[in-house]
Amino acid sequence: MTFLPDDLLTAIHARAAEVDAANTFPDADLADLRAAGYLAAFVPTEFGGAGLTVEEVCAEQTRLAKASPATALGINMHQIIVGVGRHLAAHATEPASRTAGETILREAAAGEVFGFAISEPGNDLVLFGSITEARPDGAGGYTFHGQKVFTSLAPVWTRLLTFGADRTDPDAARNVFAILTRDAGGFEVADDWDTLGMRGTQSNSTKLTGAPAPADRVLQVVAPGPSLEPIIFGIFSHFEALLAATYLGLGDRAIEVAAAHVKKRRSVKNDDVYANDPDIRWRLADAAIRMNSAHAEVTLVARELDEGRDHGMLWLPRLSGCKNAAAEASRHAVDQAIRACGGSSYSNSHELSRLYRDVLAGLFQPSDQESLHGAWANVVLGPVSR
């Protein structure tokens, strides 16, 4: 059973090329997704949502990405934060964090759009350490000062998850995670989203110039570094799983496009369609084999998150592996699809040209391959001995 209607996905797909060419935000897509209840799809029923599981929302993200990768990647950030709210509401030990998680869920059900501002220029610690400053306001809240990049949904978010470091005690810095509200101000959005692909996400840079988060919007304050603290695991797990699911849709769509193309494309030499050429058949089969394995991995990870499976700290490299498996399989699928379709796919008018540009974003989104291999090297070999 699916949540998003097929005709809605068809309409979104019809707009994808224009959104990419114009480098604009897909406002019509967001309006359609809102009307379909997708902003609240991942919200538990007791908080006013549809109650989809992680596995189910991953499946919807894959379907949406087949229609429009950029739209799917953008709204994916909202779904990640809903997942964070779910995790805090269920697992946070501090009452204030549980309440803040519940607020996320209620506001998502009410139609608020959640953006995601974690990444910082030149900071390869990503989630585990911030160069943004979180200054205590004296009343339990904080103001945030620093630069964030890849802030998806920049034109439309009404709530923004961010974090910074409270260095009041220079010997014991703490990372502060909070939800900002757009109407409270204290930020500037740059007009700098001019990228190779995923243009519809409009992931502009955001300068935090004292953006306030009162005490009731502080999600959790934790020590820097990898951990299973509810805020860290809530962000990391939903980011990696839902991002993986989104890239699956891109790879699946590339194979669909190529399969339809080679059934019509004819070889003058062989006097036959390319779908009967053994080399072309091998290429698309090779792409499908990789995608099949990635689908299985993403489904397993999502299901184990739903079940609350305890892998301890092994969860982090497993989640990184899931994201990388999906992103790399999809990149491989697009490459094989383009090779199968030949020179026509080099034209900007061909859908594979857009998919080729979009899929490259997976190279940059955490966890990258260097981080992934470092994490698994530690699992297999232990930490580097000096």
MOJOZI-V100068 format. One record per residue. PSI is psi as a letter, one per 30 degrees, with the letter a starting at -180 (999 if undefined). Layout:
BEGIN
psi:PSI
psi:PSI
END
This chain:
BEGIN
psi:k
psi:l
psi:e
psi:k
psi:k
psi:e
psi:e
psi:e
psi:e
psi:e
psi:e
psi:e
psi:e
psi:f
psi:f
psi:e
psi:e
psi:e
psi:e
psi:e
psi:e
psi:f
psi:h
psi:l
psi:k
psi:i
psi:e
psi:e
psi:e
psi:e
psi:e
psi:e
psi:e
psi:e
psi:e
psi:f
psi:g
psi:f
psi:f
psi:g
psi:e
psi:f
psi:k
psi:l
psi:e
psi:f
psi:g
psi:g
psi:a
psi:f
psi:g
psi:k
psi:l
psi:e
psi:e
psi:e
psi:e
psi:e
psi:e
psi:e
psi:e
psi:e
psi:e
psi:e
psi:f
psi:e
psi:e
psi:j
psi:e
psi:e
psi:e
psi:e
psi:e
psi:e
psi:f
psi:e
psi:e
psi:e
psi:e
psi:e
psi:e
psi:e
psi:e
psi:e
psi:e
psi:e
psi:e
psi:e
psi:e
psi:f
psi:f
psi:k
psi:f
psi:k
psi:e
psi:e
psi:e
psi:e
psi:e
psi:e
psi:e
psi:e
psi:e
psi:e
psi:e
psi:e
psi:e
psi:e
psi:f
psi:f
psi:g
psi:k
psi:k
psi:k
psi:l
psi:j
psi:i
psi:e
psi:k
psi:k
psi:k
psi:g
psi:j
psi:g
psi:f
psi:c
psi:f
psi:g
psi:k
psi:k
psi:f
psi:k
psi:k
psi:j
psi:k
psi:k
psi:g
psi:f
psi:g
psi:f
psi:a
psi:l
psi:k
psi:k
psi:j
psi:a
psi:k
psi:k
psi:l
psi:h
psi:i
psi:l
psi:g
psi:e
psi:f
psi:f
psi:k
psi:f
psi:k
psi:k
psi:k
psi:l
psi:l
psi:l
psi:k
psi:j
psi:g
psi:e
psi:j
psi:f
psi:f
psi:i
psi:k
psi:k
psi:k
psi:k
psi:k
psi:l
psi:k
psi:l
psi:k
psi:e
psi:f
psi:f
psi:a
psi:g
psi:l
psi:k
psi:k
psi:l
psi:i
psi:g
psi:i
psi:i
psi:l
psi:e
psi:a
psi:h
psi:e
psi:f
psi:f
psi:h
psi:i
psi:l
psi:k
psi:k
psi:j
psi:j
psi:h
psi:g
psi:k
psi:k
psi:j
psi:l
psi:e
psi:f
psi:g
psi:k
psi:e
psi:l
psi:k
psi:l
psi:k
psi:l
psi:l
psi:k
psi:l
psi:g
psi:k
psi:e
psi:e
psi:e
psi:e
psi:e
psi:e
psi:e
psi:e
psi:e
psi:e
psi:e
psi:e
psi:e
psi:e
psi:e
psi:e
psi:e
psi:f
psi:e
psi:e
psi:e
psi:e
psi:e
psi:e
psi:e
psi:e
psi:e
psi:e
psi:e
psi:e
psi:e
psi:e
psi:f
psi:f
psi:f
psi:k
psi:k
psi:k
psi:e
psi:e
psi:f
psi:h
psi:l
psi:l
psi:f
psi:f
psi:f
psi:k
psi:e
psi:e
psi:e
psi:e
psi:e
psi:e
psi:e
psi:e
psi:e
psi:e
psi:e
psi:e
psi:e
psi:e
psi:e
psi:e
psi:e
psi:e
psi:e
psi:e
psi:e
psi:e
psi:e
psi:e
psi:e
psi:e
psi:e
psi:e
psi:e
psi:f
psi:h
psi:k
psi:j
psi:g
psi:b
psi:f
psi:f
psi:e
psi:e
psi:e
psi:e
psi:e
psi:e
psi:e
psi:e
psi:e
psi:e
psi:e
psi:e
psi:e
psi:e
psi:e
psi:e
psi:e
psi:e
psi:e
psi:e
psi:e
psi:e
psi:e
psi:e
psi:e
psi:e
psi:f
psi:a
psi:f
psi:f
psi:f
psi:f
psi:k
psi:f
psi:f
psi:k
psi:e
psi:f
psi:e
psi:e
psi:e
psi:e
psi:e
psi:e
psi:f
psi:f
psi:f
psi:f
psi:f
psi:f
psi:k
psi:k
psi:k
psi:l
psi:e
psi:e
psi:e
psi:e
psi:e
psi:e
psi:e
psi:f
psi:e
psi:e
psi:e
psi:e
psi:f
psi:l
psi:l
psi:k
psi:k
psi:999
END
